[in-house]
Amino acid sequence: MKHFIALVLFVFSLSAHAQTLFVSDVDDTIKLANVQDISEAARYAFDDKSRFIGMSELYNLFAQEQSNLSIVYLSKAPEWFMKGTHKSFLANGKFPAGTYIGRTNYDADVHKLKNLRKLMNDIKPRKVVFIGDNGEQDPEVYNTIVKEYANQGIEFHQFIRIVYSKSFFVEWGAKLWEDQIGFVTPIEIALEMEKEHLLSTQAVQTMMSTVAVDIVKSKAYGSEGIVAFPYFVNCSDFVWKWDDSLSRFDIMTLLKARIVDRCRIKP
């Protein structure tokens, strides 16, 4: 009987921590920001409405299907300067409720690392989803956390928006690390989440019938509002990996063609 009680307590202790941590960057990941151009970034600094199409829909579908989920919006922007705009942006975009963390006590280089370590140690998640962009440090920061916690049996999933790519003269955009999935639209994330049993097929079908259709119809160079392809995005480094979905969803052939054309990549 003692052994049975001990086993029950052990299983309960595991389940108490068996939750999912979902961390999303804000600027250039879900909010239009153009952070690598100072003058253009000023244009979006207090814009609390312009966002990448379909990201809030994806986040809400994910949140609806996950139990024991912690959502964190982690930004490198100074909290005193951007917190109000960011929180208004999340509300206006109908993103799922979560904890907002802006930069306060730490300098820009270590802010995200220190806060992610604290989140990992406090929450003790069994699954972690990181979503960011390649404009600044997200790929490096997320990769560092994955390596630091590699021996704890945690299931990591990393998605990096390709916002900037190399040019003939300048290496724009941080490089992606192993196991990081580059994306241009939330459809790629949805398909990967389905493969990893993080999102149901029904949720993916919802994304296809709504968001994918809107992306196909969207402008190639948007500037404000709900935008699929902002004018400042250079996604030529993006690599398409989802041909296995072309026969599953009719819209996918059109979506792939749209992305290939806008990003000027090989089909």
Backbone as CSV, one residue per row, in Angstrom:
resi,resn,N_x,N_y,N_z,CA_x,CA_y,CA_z,C_x,C_y,C_z
1,MET,0.834,-1.202,0.000,0.000,0.000,0.000,0.875,1.261,0.000
2,LYS,1.962,1.224,0.787,2.859,2.366,0.849,3.474,2.643,-0.519
3,HIS,3.839,1.531,-1.213,4.444,1.700,-2.534,3.439,2.310,-3.510
4,PHE,2.172,1.911,-3.386,1.128,2.440,-4.273,0.934,3.937,-4.035
5,ILE,0.871,4.319,-2.763,0.705,5.741,-2.420,1.890,6.551,-2.918
6,ALA,3.087,5.991,-2.762,4.284,6.682,-3.224,4.247,6.885,-4.736
7,LEU,3.772,5.865,-5.447,3.671,5.960,-6.901,2.661,7.031,-7.306
8,VAL,1.518,7.046,-6.620,0.493,8.053,-6.928,1.046,9.458,-6.699
9,LEU,1.746,9.654,-5.598,2.316,10.958,-5.288,3.357,11.362,-6.325
10,PHE,4.133,10.388,-6.788,5.161,10.661,-7.793,4.533,11.097,-9.109
11,VAL,3.501,10.366,-9.532,2.814,10.707,-10.773,2.153,12.079,-10.666
12,PHE,1.550,12.341,-9.505,0.911,13.644,-9.291,1.933,14.773,-9.348
13,SER,3.108,14.538,-8.771,4.141,15.570,-8.788,4.600,15.864,-10.200
14,LEU,4.657,14.838,-11.049,5.032,15.043,-12.441,3.958,15.841,-13.169
15,SER,2.702,15.454,-12.968,1.613,16.114,-13.682,1.469,17.565,-13.267
16,ALA,1.845,17.856,-12.012,1.743,19.229,-11.531,2.655,20.153,-12.321
17,HIS,3.773,19.585,-12.830,4.716,20.387,-13.593,4.641,20.094,-15.084
18,ALA,3.771,19.175,-15.482,3.725,18.746,-16.885,2.949,19.734,-17.718
19,GLN,3.393,20.988,-17.714,2.675,21.992,-18.462,3.529,22.506,-19.613
20,THR,2.893,23.278,-20.449,3.550,23.820,-21.629,3.826,25.304,-21.430
21,LEU,5.041,25.703,-21.747,5.424,27.111,-21.726,5.464,27.607,-23.171
22,PHE,4.710,28.651,-23.444,4.618,29.233,-24.783,5.166,30.654,-24.706
23,VAL,6.282,30.909,-25.401,6.927,32.220,-25.353,6.955,32.826,-26.744
24,SER,6.433,34.034,-26.865,6.440,34.736,-28.148,7.096,36.100,-28.010
25,ASP,7.965,36.408,-28.937,8.459,37.766,-29.101,7.307,38.620,-29.641
26,VAL,7.487,39.930,-29.658,6.428,40.825,-30.139,6.842,41.504,-31.444
27,ASP,7.817,42.423,-31.379,8.197,43.207,-32.550,8.806,42.348,-33.649
28,ASP,8.248,42.458,-34.833,8.658,41.734,-36.039,8.347,40.240,-35.997
29,THR,7.720,39.789,-34.911,7.252,38.407,-34.843,5.741,38.361,-35.005
30,ILE,5.053,39.188,-34.254,3.605,39.294,-34.406,3.179,40.726,-34.740
31,LYS,4.009,41.697,-34.369,3.709,43.120,-34.613,4.644,43.673,-35.682
32,LEU,4.117,44.453,-36.618,4.969,45.111,-37.595,5.852,46.116,-36.874
33,ALA,7.180,46.041,-37.126,8.099,46.901,-36.393,9.277,47.407,-37.225
34,ASN,9.815,46.583,-38.126,10.971,46.955,-38.950,12.107,47.469,-38.079
35,VAL,12.511,46.652,-37.110,13.452,47.102,-36.083,14.843,47.420,-36.615
36,GLN,15.208,46.904,-37.777,16.564,47.141,-38.277,16.715,48.467,-39.018
37,ASP,15.642,49.199,-39.160,15.701,50.518,-39.779,15.161,51.530,-38.764
38,ILE,16.048,52.324,-38.189,15.666,53.207,-37.084,14.548,54.169,-37.469
39,SER,14.673,54.790,-38.629,13.655,55.760,-39.028,12.317,55.082,-39.294
40,GLU,12.347,53.900,-39.928,11.110,53.187,-40.199,10.527,52.575,-38.925
41,ALA,11.402,52.159,-37.999,10.928,51.603,-36.733,10.132,52.642,-35.954
42,ALA,10.533,53.898,-36.067,9.805,54.970,-35.380,8.375,55.065,-35.886
43,ARG,8.185,54.719,-37.153,6.848,54.756,-37.749,5.903,53.796,-37.043
44,TYR,6.437,52.661,-36.605,5.606,51.622,-35.998,5.639,51.616,-34.469
45,ALA,6.479,52.461,-33.887,6.698,52.401,-32.437,5.399,52.456,-31.644
46,PHE,4.490,53.324,-32.030,3.244,53.472,-31.269,2.023,53.006,-32.056
47,ASP,2.276,52.222,-33.080,1.198,51.607,-33.855,0.762,50.346,-33.116
48,ASP,-0.419,50.366,-32.524,-0.870,49.222,-31.732,-1.891,48.361,-32.476
49,LYS,-1.901,48.480,-33.807,-2.868,47.704,-34.598,-2.229,46.886,-35.723
50,SER,-1.137,47.353,-36.290,-0.557,46.675,-37.457,0.128,45.378,-37.041
51,ARG,-0.348,44.282,-37.611,0.154,42.971,-37.201,0.239,42.006,-38.375
52,PHE,1.006,40.953,-38.166,1.123,39.891,-39.155,-0.151,39.050,-39.151
53,ILE,-0.661,38.796,-40.318,-1.920,38.090,-40.463,-1.861,36.670,-39.876
54,GLY,-2.913,36.307,-39.169,-3.095,34.930,-38.723,-2.383,34.506,-37.463
55,MET,-1.533,35.360,-36.905,-0.777,34.931,-35.723,-1.678,34.823,-34.487
56,SER,-2.570,35.780,-34.301,-3.469,35.686,-33.147,-4.413,34.500,-33.287
57,GLU,-4.852,34.221,-34.520,-5.713,33.066,-34.746,-4.977,31.776,-34.387
58,LEU,-3.729,31.672,-34.808,-2.924,30.494,-34.481,-2.725,30.361,-32.974
59,TYR,-2.355,31.456,-32.322,-2.110,31.419,-30.876,-3.369,31.009,-30.120
60,ASN,-4.515,31.524,-30.547,-5.764,31.180,-29.859,-6.146,29.722,-30.058
61,LEU,-5.952,29.203,-31.246,-6.235,27.788,-31.489,-5.326,26.913,-30.637
62,PHE,-4.064,27.286,-30.560,-3.111,26.539,-29.735,-3.528,26.588,-28.267
63,ALA,-3.880,27.768,-27.787,-4.271,27.929,-26.384,-5.521,27.132,-26.050
64,GLN,-6.457,27.065,-26.987,-7.696,26.328,-26.759,-7.457,24.828,-26.621
65,GLU,-6.409,24.332,-27.244,-6.170,22.891,-27.262,-5.145,22.429,-26.229
66,GLN,-4.584,23.359,-25.481,-3.572,23.001,-24.496,-4.114,23.186,-23.078
67,SER,-3.919,22.195,-22.259,-4.241,22.339,-20.844,-2.972,22.707,-20.088
68,ASN,-3.143,23.422,-18.997,-2.002,23.796,-18.162,-0.954,24.551,-18.981
69,LEU,-1.382,25.615,-19.634,-0.525,26.388,-20.531,-0.153,27.730,-19.918
70,SER,1.127,28.071,-20.013,1.599,29.397,-19.606,2.042,30.155,-20.848
71,ILE,1.424,31.312,-21.084,1.753,32.137,-22.246,2.516,33.365,-21.786
72,VAL,3.635,33.623,-22.454,4.466,34.778,-22.104,4.816,35.531,-23.384
73,TYR,4.620,36.848,-23.345,5.055,37.718,-24.433,6.322,38.422,-23.943
74,LEU,7.452,38.035,-24.513,8.753,38.493,-24.022,9.385,39.435,-25.045
75,SER,9.552,40.690,-24.662,10.076,41.696,-25.579,11.368,42.301,-25.059
76,LYS,12.280,42.590,-25.987,13.524,43.272,-25.617,13.329,44.778,-25.516
77,ALA,12.192,45.278,-25.975,11.930,46.720,-25.929,11.832,47.196,-24.480
78,PRO,12.338,48.394,-24.181,12.238,48.931,-22.814,10.781,48.996,-22.374
79,GLU,10.508,48.449,-21.203,9.131,48.390,-20.729,8.536,49.784,-20.543
80,TRP,9.338,50.717,-20.032,8.820,52.062,-19.780,8.380,52.744,-21.073
81,PHE,8.980,52.324,-22.187,8.714,52.976,-23.464,7.621,52.279,-24.278
82,MET,7.590,50.928,-24.249,6.733,50.185,-25.159,5.649,49.346,-24.503
83,LYS,5.654,49.226,-23.184,4.681,48.352,-22.528,3.244,48.725,-22.878
84,GLY,2.931,50.012,-22.813,1.561,50.441,-23.095,1.134,50.093,-24.509
85,THR,1.999,50.384,-25.476,1.679,50.083,-26.869,1.556,48.586,-27.088
86,HIS,2.504,47.830,-26.537,2.479,46.376,-26.724,1.227,45.746,-26.118
87,LYS,0.852,46.174,-24.928,-0.335,45.594,-24.303,-1.609,45.982,-25.062
88,SER,-1.659,47.214,-25.555,-2.795,47.611,-26.385,-2.823,46.802,-27.678
89,PHE,-1.646,46.573,-28.237,-1.538,45.780,-29.458,-2.065,44.362,-29.243
90,LEU,-1.665,43.731,-28.159,-2.118,42.365,-27.871,-3.628,42.317,-27.689
91,ALA,-4.177,43.344,-27.042,-5.636,43.403,-26.855,-6.355,43.660,-28.174
92,ASN,-5.851,44.611,-28.950,-6.483,44.934,-30.230,-6.443,43.748,-31.191
93,GLY,-5.356,42.974,-31.142,-5.213,41.826,-32.027,-5.891,40.578,-31.513
94,LYS,-6.511,40.684,-30.332,-7.202,39.554,-29.703,-6.282,38.350,-29.499
95,PHE,-5.057,38.622,-29.085,-4.142,37.547,-28.731,-4.557,36.960,-27.387
96,PRO,-4.293,35.674,-27.160,-4.692,35.073,-25.886,-3.976,35.728,-24.712
97,ALA,-4.654,35.751,-23.587,-4.098,36.395,-22.395,-2.810,35.703,-21.971
98,GLY,-1.871,36.508,-21.512,-0.597,35.959,-21.044,0.154,37.012,-20.264
99,THR,1.328,36.658,-19.804,2.185,37.573,-19.062,3.063,38.360,-20.032
100,TYR,3.080,39.662,-19.892,3.957,40.505,-20.719,5.214,40.852,-19.920
101,ILE,6.373,40.628,-20.550,7.652,40.965,-19.913,8.452,41.837,-20.864
102,GLY,8.642,43.089,-20.500,9.501,43.983,-21.255,10.837,44.123,-20.545
103,ARG,11.741,44.865,-21.129,13.080,45.008,-20.543,13.064,46.052,-19.436
104,THR,13.529,45.647,-18.259,13.574,46.568,-17.123,14.952,46.543,-16.458
105,ASN,15.240,45.479,-15.730,16.442,45.452,-14.898,17.719,45.088,-15.641
106,TYR,17.604,44.370,-16.745,18.785,43.856,-17.429,19.043,44.618,-18.716
107,ASP,20.312,44.619,-19.155,20.585,45.274,-20.423,20.089,44.401,-21.569
108,ALA,20.080,44.969,-22.748,19.439,44.325,-23.895,20.047,42.974,-24.224
109,ASP,21.343,42.800,-23.999,22.022,41.574,-24.407,21.638,40.365,-23.562
110,VAL,21.251,40.569,-22.326,20.975,39.434,-21.433,19.524,39.379,-20.955
111,HIS,18.742,40.373,-21.313,17.368,40.466,-20.818,16.557,39.192,-21.079
112,LYS,16.526,38.746,-22.304,15.705,37.582,-22.632,16.262,36.306,-22.004
113,LEU,17.564,36.151,-22.033,18.161,34.952,-21.437,17.837,34.837,-19.959
114,LYS,18.016,35.896,-19.229,17.768,35.849,-17.780,16.296,35.573,-17.469
115,ASN,15.416,36.190,-18.229,13.988,35.969,-17.977,13.543,34.577,-18.404
116,LEU,14.096,34.060,-19.491,13.751,32.702,-19.904,14.251,31.673,-18.895
117,ARG,15.442,31.874,-18.372,15.957,30.951,-17.344,15.049,30.966,-16.115
118,LYS,14.605,32.152,-15.723,13.710,32.242,-14.575,12.388,31.531,-14.856
119,LEU,11.846,31.726,-16.055,10.601,31.059,-16.420,10.768,29.541,-16.417
120,MET,11.862,29.080,-16.984,12.112,27.641,-17.042,12.224,27.050,-15.634
121,ASN,12.915,27.744,-14.751,13.132,27.233,-13.399,11.881,27.335,-12.532
122,ASP,11.082,28.366,-12.748,9.861,28.537,-11.954,8.743,27.605,-12.423
123,ILE,8.557,27.499,-13.728,7.435,26.733,-14.272,7.746,25.245,-14.394
124,LYS,9.017,24.939,-14.678,9.444,23.545,-14.881,8.566,22.847,-15.940
125,PRO,8.522,23.411,-17.134,7.643,22.856,-18.174,8.171,21.548,-18.739
126,ARG,7.261,20.752,-19.285,7.665,19.544,-20.013,7.709,19.817,-21.508
127,LYS,6.963,20.829,-21.961,6.999,21.248,-23.356,7.216,22.755,-23.415
128,VAL,8.010,23.184,-24.391,8.278,24.609,-24.558,8.149,24.960,-26.036
129,VAL,7.404,26.020,-26.316,7.284,26.545,-27.676,7.855,27.958,-27.680
130,PHE,8.860,28.176,-28.521,9.454,29.493,-28.703,9.087,30.012,-30.094
131,ILE,8.581,31.249,-30.165,8.309,31.874,-31.451,8.969,33.252,-31.462
132,GLY,9.788,33.482,-32.472,10.501,34.750,-32.573,10.771,35.098,-34.023
133,ASP,11.773,35.957,-34.243,12.142,36.334,-35.609,13.658,36.436,-35.709
134,ASN,14.137,36.565,-36.939,15.587,36.579,-37.148,16.150,37.991,-37.248
135,GLY,15.399,38.966,-36.765,15.869,40.337,-36.840,16.940,40.674,-35.828
136,GLU,16.904,40.013,-34.661,17.890,40.322,-33.626,18.425,39.029,-33.007
137,GLN,18.158,38.788,-31.742,18.835,37.713,-31.026,17.988,36.470,-30.765
138,ASP,16.759,36.438,-31.210,15.881,35.319,-30.854,16.474,33.943,-31.183
139,PRO,17.006,33.713,-32.388,17.551,32.378,-32.667,18.663,31.979,-31.693
140,GLU,19.568,32.886,-31.405,20.676,32.589,-30.499,20.188,32.360,-29.070
141,VAL,19.291,33.219,-28.610,18.765,33.101,-27.248,18.017,31.787,-27.068
142,TYR,17.123,31.467,-27.987,16.348,30.233,-27.877,17.266,29.010,-27.937
143,ASN,18.241,29.041,-28.824,19.173,27.922,-28.934,19.972,27.730,-27.656
144,THR,20.352,28.830,-27.033,21.099,28.754,-25.768,20.271,28.071,-24.684
145,ILE,19.011,28.435,-24.569,18.135,27.825,-23.564,17.947,26.335,-23.847
146,VAL,17.755,25.987,-25.102,17.582,24.571,-25.464,18.811,23.767,-25.046
147,LYS,19.991,24.299,-25.288,21.221,23.585,-24.917,21.383,23.499,-23.405
148,GLU,21.048,24.563,-22.702,21.213,24.569,-21.248,20.305,23.565,-20.553
149,TYR,19.125,23.307,-21.132,18.152,22.413,-20.506,18.005,21.094,-21.272
150,ALA,19.003,20.788,-22.076,18.916,19.614,-22.955,18.833,18.297,-22.195
151,ASN,19.380,18.246,-20.995,19.424,16.977,-20.246,18.242,16.792,-19.300
152,GLN,17.201,17.630,-19.450,16.063,17.552,-18.532,14.815,16.934,-19.157
153,GLY,14.963,16.381,-20.353,13.839,15.697,-20.988,12.718,16.613,-21.440
154,ILE,13.034,17.875,-21.679,12.017,18.843,-22.098,11.870,18.804,-23.619
155,GLU,10.642,18.881,-24.081,10.346,18.885,-25.514,10.287,20.332,-26.007
156,PHE,11.260,20.712,-26.836,11.340,22.077,-27.333,10.859,22.161,-28.781
157,HIS,10.194,23.269,-29.100,9.762,23.569,-30.464,10.072,25.042,-30.729
158,GLN,10.841,25.311,-31.778,11.296,26.670,-32.046,10.899,27.105,-33.455
159,PHE,10.261,28.278,-33.549,9.812,28.811,-34.826,10.327,30.241,-34.979
160,ILE,11.007,30.507,-36.088,11.630,31.807,-36.311,11.101,32.434,-37.598
161,ARG,10.491,33.595,-37.473,10.009,34.300,-38.662,11.194,34.847,-39.457
162,ILE,11.196,34.595,-40.779,12.243,35.129,-41.640,11.807,36.517,-42.104
163,VAL,12.336,37.517,-41.446,11.988,38.903,-41.749,13.096,39.560,-42.575
164,TYR,14.341,39.169,-42.313,15.480,39.768,-42.986,16.359,38.674,-43.576
165,SER,16.920,38.927,-44.749,17.788,37.968,-45.414,19.042,38.674,-45.899
166,LYS,20.016,37.897,-46.302,21.287,38.480,-46.732,21.114,39.223,-48.061
167,SER,21.939,40.237,-48.240,21.995,40.952,-49.504,23.385,40.744,-50.097
168,PHE,23.674,41.397,-51.194,24.994,41.271,-51.803,26.089,41.856,-50.919
169,PHE,25.726,42.805,-50.070,26.735,43.542,-49.317,26.666,43.316,-47.808
170,VAL,25.486,43.008,-47.307,25.302,42.934,-45.857,24.606,41.625,-45.482
171,GLU,25.040,41.022,-44.397,24.411,39.802,-43.889,23.298,40.198,-42.926
172,TRP,22.108,40.456,-43.462,20.965,40.789,-42.625,20.383,39.502,-42.051
173,GLY,19.835,39.590,-40.892,19.131,38.444,-40.331,20.041,37.465,-39.619
174,ALA,19.662,37.118,-38.382,20.424,36.136,-37.612,20.221,34.748,-38.208
175,LYS,21.244,33.917,-38.129,21.133,32.574,-38.687,20.288,31.692,-37.779
176,LEU,19.629,30.734,-38.382,18.832,29.771,-37.620,19.707,28.595,-37.218
177,TRP,19.420,28.032,-36.065,20.163,26.897,-35.551,19.397,25.601,-35.839
178,GLU,20.084,24.510,-35.582,19.475,23.195,-35.800,18.179,23.087,-34.994
179,ASP,17.181,22.492,-35.604,15.858,22.283,-34.993,15.004,23.543,-34.949
180,GLN,15.492,24.660,-35.478,14.663,25.857,-35.570,13.992,25.890,-36.945
181,ILE,12.684,26.102,-36.953,11.902,26.106,-38.178,11.657,27.542,-38.618
182,GLY,12.135,27.891,-39.807,11.866,29.213,-40.350,10.469,29.271,-40.936
183,PHE,9.803,30.406,-40.769,8.454,30.552,-41.322,8.252,31.960,-41.871
184,VAL,7.308,32.083,-42.798,6.909,33.373,-43.354,5.462,33.668,-42.993
185,THR,4.655,32.622,-42.898,3.250,32.777,-42.497,2.960,31.800,-41.357
186,PRO,1.877,32.003,-40.614,1.549,31.080,-39.518,1.121,29.697,-40.001
187,ILE,0.859,29.546,-41.296,0.462,28.237,-41.820,1.582,27.226,-41.652
188,GLU,2.815,27.632,-41.871,3.944,26.724,-41.704,4.056,26.248,-40.248
189,ILE,3.811,27.153,-39.309,3.838,26.769,-37.893,2.724,25.773,-37.605
190,ALA,1.537,26.051,-38.106,0.391,25.168,-37.860,0.672,23.754,-38.356
191,LEU,1.257,23.638,-39.546,1.561,22.315,-40.098,2.613,21.588,-39.263
192,GLU,3.617,22.309,-38.804,4.640,21.698,-37.957,4.066,21.294,-36.604
193,MET,3.201,22.137,-36.046,2.570,21.808,-34.767,1.694,20.565,-34.890
194,GLU,1.036,20.420,-36.022,0.225,19.222,-36.236,1.108,17.981,-36.241
195,LYS,2.261,18.055,-36.917,3.186,16.922,-36.969,3.677,16.529,-35.580
196,GLU,3.844,17.546,-34.736,4.377,17.309,-33.390,3.266,17.105,-32.362
197,HIS,2.024,16.951,-32.825,0.861,16.694,-31.955,0.628,17.819,-30.954
198,LEU,0.948,19.038,-31.384,0.672,20.222,-30.571,-0.623,20.902,-30.988
199,LEU,-1.078,20.581,-32.205,-2.268,21.203,-32.769,-3.043,20.134,-33.534
200,SER,-4.350,20.152,-33.388,-5.175,19.134,-34.034,-5.334,19.397,-35.526
201,THR,-5.686,18.354,-36.261,-5.959,18.500,-37.688,-7.133,19.443,-37.914
202,GLN,-8.105,19.405,-37.030,-9.254,20.314,-37.143,-8.808,21.773,-37.053
203,ALA,-7.877,22.058,-36.140,-7.371,23.425,-36.006,-6.618,23.845,-37.260
204,VAL,-5.847,22.935,-37.822,-5.114,23.230,-39.052,-6.098,23.504,-40.194
205,GLN,-7.150,22.717,-40.263,-8.167,22.935,-41.288,-8.815,24.311,-41.140
206,THR,-9.016,24.734,-39.894,-9.560,26.072,-39.646,-8.602,27.139,-40.162
207,MET,-7.313,26.959,-39.913,-6.313,27.903,-40.420,-6.327,27.946,-41.947
208,MET,-6.492,26.798,-42.561,-6.496,26.731,-44.027,-7.706,27.453,-44.622
209,SER,-8.855,27.256,-44.012,-10.090,27.809,-44.579,-10.257,29.293,-44.305
210,THR,-9.473,29.830,-43.403,-9.595,31.257,-43.065,-8.301,32.007,-43.380
211,VAL,-7.264,31.733,-42.613,-6.011,32.489,-42.727,-5.323,32.264,-44.069
212,ALA,-5.210,31.001,-44.498,-4.519,30.718,-45.762,-5.203,31.414,-46.928
213,VAL,-6.520,31.415,-46.921,-7.281,32.086,-47.984,-6.979,33.583,-47.991
214,ASP,-6.926,34.184,-46.809,-6.646,35.619,-46.719,-5.217,35.940,-47.167
215,ILE,-4.277,35.056,-46.864,-2.883,35.274,-47.278,-2.769,35.264,-48.799
216,VAL,-3.418,34.313,-49.420,-3.382,34.209,-50.887,-3.938,35.476,-51.536
217,LYS,-4.930,36.090,-50.913,-5.569,37.288,-51.465,-4.848,38.584,-51.079
218,SER,-3.870,38.505,-50.193,-3.274,39.710,-49.614,-2.309,40.404,-50.571
219,LYS,-2.010,41.663,-50.247,-1.038,42.436,-51.011,0.362,41.870,-50.822
220,ALA,1.196,42.047,-51.841,2.573,41.565,-51.756,3.439,42.473,-50.890
221,TYR,3.037,43.747,-50.754,3.843,44.709,-49.991,2.916,45.605,-49.175
222,GLY,2.419,45.074,-48.071,1.556,45.846,-47.204,2.359,46.745,-46.287
223,SER,1.671,47.701,-45.672,2.391,48.624,-44.790,1.723,48.821,-43.432
224,GLU,0.414,48.619,-43.353,-0.247,48.797,-42.068,-1.536,47.996,-42.033
225,GLY,-2.063,47.823,-40.827,-3.247,46.992,-40.660,-2.849,45.532,-40.475
226,ILE,-3.670,44.630,-40.967,-3.390,43.197,-40.874,-2.721,42.776,-42.170
227,VAL,-1.452,42.426,-42.097,-0.608,42.288,-43.278,0.025,40.898,-43.325
228,ALA,0.043,40.303,-44.513,0.728,39.022,-44.693,2.200,39.230,-45.025
229,PHE,2.471,40.197,-45.907,3.835,40.445,-46.377,4.155,41.930,-46.275
230,PRO,4.666,42.387,-45.148,5.028,43.798,-45.028,6.086,44.174,-46.067
231,TYR,6.077,45.430,-46.475,6.981,45.899,-47.528,8.448,45.709,-47.145
232,PHE,8.766,45.756,-45.845,10.162,45.695,-45.420,10.704,44.272,-45.286
233,VAL,9.849,43.271,-45.389,10.297,41.892,-45.218,11.083,41.418,-46.445
234,ASN,12.259,40.886,-46.193,13.057,40.221,-47.223,13.175,38.758,-46.803
235,CYS,12.382,37.903,-47.432,12.325,36.498,-47.018,13.010,35.567,-48.017
236,SER,14.010,36.091,-48.749,14.680,35.283,-49.771,15.476,34.116,-49.185
237,ASP,15.780,34.158,-47.894,16.484,33.048,-47.250,15.539,31.952,-46.764
238,PHE,14.240,32.182,-46.890,13.266,31.202,-46.442,13.358,29.931,-47.288
239,VAL,13.187,28.782,-46.624,13.230,27.491,-47.313,11.873,26.816,-47.158
240,TRP,11.211,26.531,-48.278,9.904,25.873,-48.262,10.083,24.367,-48.040
241,LYS,9.329,23.777,-47.076,9.497,22.364,-46.719,8.174,21.610,-46.603
242,TRP,7.099,22.135,-47.208,5.792,21.576,-46.907,5.057,21.049,-48.143
243,ASP,5.799,20.462,-49.069,5.149,19.899,-50.261,4.220,18.739,-49.925
244,ASP,4.443,18.093,-48.789,3.571,16.981,-48.405,2.150,17.442,-48.072
245,SER,1.969,18.748,-47.910,0.636,19.279,-47.600,-0.128,19.708,-48.849
246,LEU,0.530,19.732,-50.005,-0.108,20.240,-51.223,-1.295,19.395,-51.640
247,SER,-1.191,18.090,-51.440,-2.293,17.202,-51.828,-3.386,17.131,-50.760
248,ARG,-3.100,17.615,-49.563,-4.075,17.555,-48.469,-5.053,18.727,-48.521
249,PHE,-4.549,19.897,-48.867,-5.371,21.106,-48.845,-5.240,21.820,-50.185
250,ASP,-6.362,22.058,-50.845,-6.341,22.702,-52.158,-5.666,24.069,-52.122
251,ILE,-5.860,24.803,-51.040,-5.333,26.159,-50.943,-3.808,26.192,-50.878
252,MET,-3.176,25.070,-50.516,-1.736,25.073,-50.301,-0.938,25.324,-51.569
253,THR,-1.411,24.869,-52.701,-0.699,25.129,-53.953,-0.653,26.620,-54.231
254,LEU,-1.774,27.298,-54.007,-1.825,28.745,-54.194,-0.971,29.464,-53.154
255,LEU,-1.000,28.970,-51.922,-0.215,29.601,-50.872,1.276,29.480,-51.157
256,LYS,1.711,28.289,-51.557,3.124,28.109,-51.885,3.532,29.047,-53.012
257,ALA,2.723,29.128,-54.055,3.038,30.005,-55.184,3.135,31.464,-54.742
258,ARG,2.261,31.856,-53.811,2.267,33.230,-53.298,3.567,33.518,-52.559
259,ILE,3.978,32.589,-51.720,5.205,32.768,-50.941,6.433,32.744,-51.848
260,VAL,6.474,31.807,-52.776,7.601,31.700,-53.705,7.760,32.988,-54.503
261,ASP,6.646,33.525,-54.964,6.683,34.756,-55.758,7.113,35.951,-54.919
262,ARG,6.532,36.096,-53.718,6.859,37.258,-52.875,8.286,37.192,-52.349
263,CYS,8.735,36.008,-51.962,10.066,35.884,-51.381,11.154,35.677,-52.426
264,ARG,10.740,35.438,-53.660,11.683,35.227,-54.756,12.635,34.083,-54.466
265,ILE,12.031,32.973,-54.100,12.807,31.769,-53.802,12.514,30.719,-54.856
266,LYS,13.352,29.692,-54.889,13.133,28.601,-55.847,11.960,27.754,-55.394
267,PRO,11.056,27.408,-56.336,9.886,26.599,-55.962,10.289,25.190,-55.586
